[in-house]
């Protein structure tokens, strides 16, 4: 039986667990420092921790649940990691370099059930949620990669936009956020953390009530129900009206700016009339809403969609700006590697299946 990841415990949970087994609370501070400041990869490296405590931790937990299966490096410094989990499943994590710091995009589920028709992440349906520890360990693996380069760099920003729907794994997501925000650990400020959702309205409300102070991005991608249902099947269950009600609750409850993600698909949702319809949908929310326009990364399995022309992107952007909408065009990273989220994973799984099929044919022949 696989042991649980030690990274899955918040500081308070770790302290409570150790005290349950008869250890003092200060042991948790020692262990926490070794994990997140000194970043050891084995309990035996915690040299000033009581040996009985070390053995107890080693008996119940592990520090390493992810193995690096593959790594792609882009000319712009973007690195896409394909990690193998203890059960053999594959997940993606991406390191991106920005002027403001180093950002890591993490995955929260193995596969995705949202099924957006343009997305590589949903090519394989969800098989399970990631534990909080498996999500945290993605950050630790990337940070260890940076440590080994000896450039004195650290992960400064987190985006929860990898494979899966984060709000469909809310409890583990919240544990993850508590761990990475802890000032005694990775100390990543909440304003440097963004969580993205496809629009689970009830979970947006629940998230607002938690008052975690992190940024929220909502994948909108269309200004009306007919078009959004065409490209995002979740809109059948949660139409735009219900989603916008949840967004209104979030804005009122938190008074924090929200980002509306809008992926531009050629001749599908990128015309001027779509931009004007989006302006009308946003309406009075414009004071606390920003639209993030995303150039599409084509996926072989979704050949019905093409990348919008540069002129169309510019015209869409200009239309929004002239109507007083805060907006930006997402800076692209890793365009010379498998840039689309889930693309590297799906290619590797397909290649593995093809190899097995060829092997079976050879053996049968």
C-alpha positions in Angstrom: 0.0 0.0 0.0 1.4 3.4 -1.0 2.1 5.8 1.9 0.4 9.3 1.9 2.4 12.4 1.0 3.7 14.4 3.9 3.1 17.5 1.8 -0.6 16.8 2.2 -0.7 18.0 5.8 -1.0 21.7 6.6 1.2 22.9 9.5 -1.7 22.6 12.0 -2.6 19.2 10.8 1.0 18.0 11.1 1.3 19.5 14.6 -1.9 17.8 15.7 -0.8 14.5 14.2 2.6 14.5 16.0 1.1 15.5 19.3 -1.4 12.7 19.0 1.6 10.4 18.9 3.2 12.0 22.0 5.6 14.5 20.4 5.8 18.2 21.2 4.4 20.8 18.9 7.9 22.3 18.2 8.7 19.1 16.3 6.2 20.2 13.6 8.2 23.4 13.2 11.4 21.4 12.8 9.9 19.1 10.2 8.2 22.0 8.4 11.5 23.8 8.1 13.3 20.8 6.7 10.5 20.2 4.2 9.9 23.7 2.8 13.0 25.7 3.6 15.8 23.1 3.4 13.8 21.0 1.0 15.0 17.6 1.9 13.8 14.6 -0.1 14.2 11.9 2.6 13.2 12.0 6.3 16.7 10.7 7.2 18.1 14.1 6.2 16.3 15.8 9.1 19.4 15.5 11.3 18.2 17.6 14.3 14.8 15.9 14.6 14.3 13.2 17.3 15.0 9.7 15.7 11.8 8.3 17.0 9.9 11.1 15.3 11.8 10.5 12.1 10.9 6.8 12.2 7.3 7.6 13.0 7.1 9.9 9.9 8.8 7.4 7.7 6.4 4.7 8.8 3.3 6.7 7.8 4.4 9.1 5.1 6.6 9.6 2.1 8.2 12.8 0.7 8.3 11.6 -2.9 5.2 10.4 -4.7 6.1 11.9 -8.1 8.7 10.8 -10.5 9.9 12.9 -13.5 8.8 10.9 -16.5 9.6 13.5 -19.2 10.7 17.1 -19.5 10.3 19.5 -22.4 12.2 22.8 -22.4 11.2 25.7 -24.6 13.5 28.4 -26.1 11.6 31.0 -24.0 12.6 29.2 -20.8 9.2 27.5 -20.3 9.6 23.9 -18.9 6.8 21.3 -19.1 7.2 18.4 -16.7 5.4 15.1 -17.1 5.3 13.4 -13.7 4.4 9.8 -13.0 2.3 9.2 -9.9 2.6 6.2 -7.6 -0.3 4.5 -9.4 1.3 5.0 -12.8 -0.9 7.9 -13.9 0.7 10.8 -15.7 0.2 14.5 -14.9 1.6 17.8 -16.3 3.2 20.7 -14.5 4.6 23.8 -16.2 7.2 26.4 -15.1 6.9 29.7 -16.9 9.2 32.7 -16.7 7.8 36.2 -16.5 9.2 39.6 -15.9 7.6 39.6 -12.5 8.9 36.2 -11.4 8.6 32.4 -11.9 5.1 30.9 -12.2 4.1 27.3 -11.9 0.9 25.9 -13.4 -0.3 22.9 -11.4 -2.7 20.0 -12.1 -5.4 19.0 -9.7 -6.9 15.8 -11.2 -5.9 12.9 -13.3 -7.9 13.7 -16.5 -10.9 16.0 -16.6 -14.7 15.5 -16.9 -15.6 19.0 -17.9 -15.1 18.1 -21.5 -14.6 21.5 -23.2 -14.6 20.8 -26.9 -11.3 22.6 -27.6 -9.2 21.3 -24.7 -6.5 18.6 -24.7 -7.0 18.1 -20.9 -10.4 16.5 -21.5 -9.3 14.0 -24.1 -9.0 11.5 -21.2 -11.8 11.5 -18.7 -11.0 12.0 -15.0 -9.9 8.8 -13.2 -9.3 10.4 -9.8 -8.6 13.5 -7.8 -5.0 14.4 -6.8 -4.4 14.5 -3.1 -3.3 17.8 -1.6 0.2 16.4 -1.2 0.4 15.5 -4.9 -0.5 19.0 -5.8 2.0 20.5 -3.4 4.7 18.2 -4.5 4.5 19.5 -8.1 5.7 22.9 -6.7 8.4 21.2 -4.7 9.7 19.2 -7.7 9.9 22.4 -9.8 11.6 24.2 -6.9 14.1 21.4 -6.5 14.8 21.7 -10.3 15.6 25.4 -9.7 17.7 24.6 -6.6 19.8 22.2 -8.6 20.5 24.9 -11.2 22.1 27.0 -8.4 20.7 30.3 -9.8 19.1 31.3 -6.5 15.6 31.3 -8.1 12.4 30.5 -6.4 8.8 29.9 -7.4 7.0 33.1 -6.8 3.6 32.7 -8.4 1.1 29.8 -8.7 -1.7 29.3 -11.3 -4.1 26.4 -10.7 -4.9 25.9 -14.4 -3.5 22.5 -15.2 -5.4 19.3 -16.0 -8.7 19.0 -14.2 -11.3 21.2 -12.6 -9.9 22.6 -9.3 -13.3 23.2 -7.7 -14.2 19.5 -8.4 -11.4 18.7 -5.9 -12.1 21.6 -3.5 -11.0 20.1 -0.2 -7.6 19.0 -1.4 -7.3 22.3 -3.3 -7.9 24.3 -0.1 -5.3 22.2 1.8 -2.8 22.9 -1.0 -3.5 26.6 -0.8 -3.0 26.6 3.0 0.4 24.8 2.7 1.9 27.0 -0.1 0.7 30.2 1.6 2.2 29.3 5.0 4.7 32.1 5.9 6.9 29.5 7.6 7.1 27.4 4.4 7.0 28.4 0.8 5.4 31.7 1.8 3.7 32.4 -1.6 1.5 35.4 -1.1 -2.2 34.9 -1.9 -2.2 37.7 -4.4 0.4 35.7 -6.3 -1.9 32.7 -6.5 -4.7 32.3 -9.1 -7.3 29.5 -9.2 -9.2 28.8 -12.4 -12.6 27.2 -12.7 -14.8 26.3 -15.7 -17.7 27.8 -13.9 -19.0 25.6 -11.0 -21.4 28.2 -9.6 -22.1 26.6 -6.2 -18.3 26.1 -5.6 -17.6 29.7 -6.6 -20.0 30.8 -3.8 -18.4 28.4 -1.3 -15.0 29.6 -2.3 -16.0 33.2 -1.8 -17.2 32.4 1.7 -13.8 30.9 2.6 -12.1 34.3 2.1 -8.8 32.9 1.1 -7.7 36.1 -0.6 -6.3 34.3 -3.7 -7.2 35.4 -7.3 -10.1 33.7 -9.2 -10.3 33.2 -12.9 -13.5 31.9 -14.6 -13.4 30.2 -18.0 -16.1 32.0 -19.9 -15.1 31.6 -23.6 -18.4 32.7 -25.0 -20.9 35.6 -24.4 -24.1 33.7 -24.8 -25.6 30.3 -23.8 -26.0 28.9 -27.3 -22.3 29.4 -28.2 -21.0 28.5 -24.8 -23.0 25.2 -24.8 -21.5 24.4 -28.1 -17.9 24.7 -26.9 -18.4 23.9 -23.2 -20.8 21.2 -22.3 -20.9 22.3 -18.6 -23.0 25.2 -19.8 -26.0 22.8 -20.2 -26.0 22.3 -16.4 -24.8 25.7 -15.4 -25.9 28.3 -17.9 -24.4 31.8 -18.1 -27.2 33.4 -16.0 -26.5 31.1 -13.0 -22.7 31.5 -13.5 -23.0 35.3 -13.5 -25.1 35.2 -10.3 -22.3 33.3 -8.6 -19.8 35.8 -9.9 -21.9 38.6 -8.5 -21.9 36.9 -5.1 -18.1 36.5 -5.3 -17.6 40.2 -6.2 -19.8 41.4 -3.5 -18.5 39.1 -0.8 -14.8 39.5 -1.5 -14.6 42.9 -3.3 -11.7 41.3 -5.3 -11.2 41.6 -9.0 -12.1 38.6 -11.1 -10.6 37.4 -14.4 -12.8 36.2 -17.2 -10.9 33.8 -19.4 -11.8 34.0 -23.1 -10.1 31.7 -25.6 -10.3 33.0 -29.1 -11.4 30.4 -31.8 -11.3 31.4 -35.4 -14.7 32.3 -36.8 -16.4 30.8 -33.8 -16.3 33.3 -31.0 -13.9 36.0 -32.2 -16.0 38.4 -34.2 -16.9 42.0 -33.3 -20.5 41.1 -32.5 -19.2 38.6 -29.9 -17.0 41.3 -28.4 -20.0 43.6 -28.1 -22.1 40.9 -26.6 -19.4 40.2 -24.1 -19.4 43.9 -23.1 -23.1 43.8 -22.5 -22.8 40.6 -20.4 -20.1 42.1 -18.2 -22.1 45.3 -17.8 -21.7 47.0 -14.4 -19.2 44.4 -13.3 -16.5 46.0 -15.4 -15.1 47.8 -12.3 -14.0 44.4 -10.8 -13.6 42.3 -13.9 -10.8 41.8 -16.3 -11.0 39.8 -19.6 -8.0 37.7 -20.5 -8.0 37.0 -24.2 -6.2 33.7 -24.9 -4.7 32.8 -28.3 -5.7 29.1 -29.1 -3.1 26.4 -29.1 -4.3 23.9 -31.8 -4.9 20.3 -30.7 -4.8 17.5 -33.3 -7.9 15.8 -31.9 -9.9 19.1 -32.0 -9.2 20.0 -35.7 -12.5 21.8 -36.0 -10.9 24.7 -34.2 -8.3 27.0 -35.5 -6.2 29.9 -34.0 -7.8 33.3 -34.5 -5.9 35.6 -36.9 -3.7 38.3 -35.3 -6.0 41.0 -36.8 -9.1 39.4 -35.2 -7.4 39.2 -31.8 -6.4 42.9 -32.1 -9.9 43.9 -33.2 -11.6 42.0 -30.4 -9.2 43.6 -27.9 -9.8 47.1 -29.3 -13.5 46.7 -29.2 -13.5 45.7 -25.5 -11.1 48.5 -24.6 -13.2 51.2 -26.4 -16.2 50.0 -24.4 -14.3 50.5 -21.1 -13.5 46.8 -20.4 -10.2 46.0 -18.7 -8.6 43.4 -20.9 -5.3 41.8 -21.9 -4.0 39.3 -24.3 -2.2 36.4 -22.6 1.5 36.2 -23.3 2.3 32.9 -24.8 4.8 30.4 -23.4 6.2 27.2 -24.7 4.9 27.5 -28.3 7.7 25.4 -29.6 6.8 22.5 -27.3 3.4 20.8 -26.5 1.9 24.1 -25.3 -1.7 23.1 -24.9 -2.6 21.9 -21.4 -2.8 18.1 -21.3 -1.3 17.8 -24.8 2.0 16.2 -23.7 0.2 13.8 -21.4 -2.3 12.6 -24.0 0.5 12.2 -26.6 2.5 10.0 -24.2 -0.5 7.8 -23.3 -1.4 7.4 -27.0 2.2 6.5 -27.8 2.3 3.9 -25.0 -1.0 2.4 -26.3 0.3 2.3 -29.9 3.6 0.6 -28.8 1.6 -2.0 -26.8 -0.6 -2.6 -29.8 2.4 -3.0 -32.1 4.0 -5.4 -29.6 0.9 -7.5 -29.3 0.6 -7.7 -33.1 4.2 -8.8 -33.4 3.8 -11.4 -30.7 0.6 -12.7 -32.4 2.3 -12.8 -35.8 
